Amino acid sequence: MKEISRLALVLTLIAAGAGLILSLVEAVTREPIAEQRRLEMLKALQAVLPPIDNSPDTDTVSLVVGKDKKGRDVERIFYRGRMKSELSGVAFKVVAPDGYSGNIAIMVGIDPAGTVSGIEILAHAETPGLGNKIEEDWFKKQFAGKGLDGVDWRVKKDGGQFDEITGATISPRAVVTAVAKGLTFYRDHRNEVVADVEVAQ
């Protein structure tokens, strides 16, 4: 009986020690991990926005874009890029739920009028050598300079203006549709996004 009690005590001490070590490691690494994520976000924002001289990750507006399956609000963050205090662009993330292998996360940058300045693919699980070509520059560059007016936001296979990827139409179609929906939401809520800033001319 004493042996069992001794073993139980030893195991309890080991478990407590392991928990303490894990909590210390988490505390030490929390800030560096958060900073790394911030830098990755800034890199994506700078890649899609027009020239800026501020930190758009600290100049944001959040708007409700819908509800999740449990009825909770789903928000979209709009990152505002400025040049000499004037708004030069806005960036926001959209998610295409209909990629070939699941969700495709996209950062979209636009000028204040809603014309695309650039896109970046943030995350996806598309097929290597096929669907993952949505990451290539030639695919992303075709969005730049396009807005909702006068553009057919479909891939060419569907009669639109965007080049698809040979053998992998689903992935480009998902990206094009998601970006168009994001632009539409911005157009419909532009006043809320830019309400308190001076827009660069």
Buried (B, 14 or more C-beta within 10 A) or exposed (E): EEEEEEEEEEEEEEEEEEEEEEEEEEEEEEEEEEEEEEEEBBEBBBBBBBEBEBBBBEBBBEBEBEEEEEEEEEEBEBBBBBBEEEBBBBBBBBBBEBBBEEBBBBBBBBBBEBBBBBBBBBEBEBBEEBBBBBEEEEBBEBBEEBBBEEBEBBBEEBEBBBBBBEEBBBBBBBBBBBBBBBBEBBBEBBEEBBEEBEEBE
